[in-house]
């Protein structure tokens, strides 16, 4: 459709810096990682993050193979309790905002 895509790197910070340097115009990734990259690299005044959602994706938590099953189960239960109470959404909003 006439849109040139540069997929030469999978490094999100490199891609973000390409946008800042004028070597690109559009960058798409999940909001938590993008907000963190912008904040951690002092790019708040150099990019504009649009609040558009192109696709909803599930968020997963990972545990290592050596993690005891009982520990993984406890973490899973804790996450469900945080979600049910609304605390997980509050943490997500706060973290995404950088406060």
JOKA-V466473 format. One record per residue. N is the residue number from 1. RES is the residue in three letters. OMEGA is omega in whole degrees, -180 to 180 (* if undefined). NEAR is the number of other C-alpha atoms within 8 Angstrom. D_FIRST is the distance of its C-alpha to the first C-alpha in Angstrom with 1 decimal. Layout:
{{N/RES/OMEGA/NEAR/D_FIRST} {N/RES/OMEGA/NEAR/D_FIRST}}
This chain:
{{1/UNK/177/2/0.0} {2/UNK/180/3/3.8} {3/UNK/180/4/5.7} {4/UNK/-179/4/8.7} {5/UNK/177/4/10.8} {6/UNK/179/5/14.5} {7/UNK/-175/5/16.4} {8/UNK/178/4/19.5} {9/UNK/175/7/21.8} {10/UNK/-179/6/22.7} {11/UNK/-176/6/25.0} {12/UNK/180/6/24.1} {13/UNK/176/7/26.4} {14/UNK/180/8/25.0} {15/UNK/178/11/21.4} {16/UNK/178/9/23.0} {17/UNK/175/8/24.9} {18/UNK/178/10/21.8} {19/UNK/-179/13/20.6} {20/UNK/-178/10/24.1} {21/UNK/179/7/24.3} {22/UNK/180/7/21.2} {23/UNK/178/7/19.3} {24/UNK/-178/9/16.6} {25/UNK/-174/6/15.7} {26/UNK/178/5/15.0} {27/UNK/-176/8/17.1} {28/UNK/174/4/17.6} {29/UNK/-178/6/20.8} {30/UNK/-171/6/23.9} {31/UNK/-178/7/25.9} {32/UNK/-179/8/29.2} {33/UNK/-180/8/28.1} {34/UNK/178/9/26.0} {35/UNK/179/11/28.9} {36/UNK/-180/10/31.3} {37/UNK/-179/9/29.4} {38/UNK/-178/11/29.2} {39/UNK/-177/10/32.8} {40/UNK/-178/7/34.3} {41/UNK/176/6/32.7} {42/UNK/-176/7/33.6} {43/UNK/-176/9/30.1} {44/UNK/-177/8/30.7} {45/UNK/-176/6/30.7} {46/UNK/180/6/27.8} {47/UNK/176/9/24.9} {48/UNK/179/6/24.2} {49/UNK/-180/4/23.6} {50/UNK/-177/4/22.1} {51/UNK/-179/4/23.7} {52/UNK/180/4/20.8} {53/UNK/179/5/20.8} {54/UNK/-179/4/17.8} {55/UNK/174/4/20.0} {56/UNK/179/5/23.8} {57/UNK/177/4/25.1} {58/UNK/176/4/28.8} {59/UNK/-177/4/30.8} {60/UNK/168/4/33.2} {61/UNK/-174/4/36.4} {62/UNK/172/4/37.5} {63/UNK/180/6/41.0} {64/UNK/-179/5/42.2} {65/UNK/-177/4/43.8} {66/UNK/178/4/47.2} {67/UNK/178/8/47.0} {68/UNK/-179/6/49.8} {69/UNK/-180/6/48.5} {70/UNK/179/6/50.8} {71/UNK/179/8/49.1} {72/UNK/179/10/45.6} {73/UNK/178/8/46.9} {74/UNK/178/8/48.4} {75/UNK/179/8/45.2} {76/UNK/179/8/43.4} {77/UNK/-180/8/46.1} {78/UNK/179/8/46.0} {79/UNK/179/9/42.2} {80/UNK/178/8/42.7} {81/UNK/178/8/45.5} {82/UNK/179/10/43.6} {83/UNK/-178/10/40.7} {84/UNK/-179/7/43.3} {85/UNK/-177/7/45.0} {86/UNK/-178/8/41.9} {87/UNK/180/9/42.7} {88/UNK/177/10/39.7} {89/UNK/179/8/37.4} {90/UNK/179/8/39.6} {91/UNK/180/8/39.3} {92/UNK/-180/8/35.5} {93/UNK/-179/8/35.3} {94/UNK/-179/9/37.8} {95/UNK/-180/9/36.2} {96/UNK/-180/11/32.7} {97/UNK/178/7/34.2} {98/UNK/-180/8/36.2} {99/UNK/*/5/39.6}}
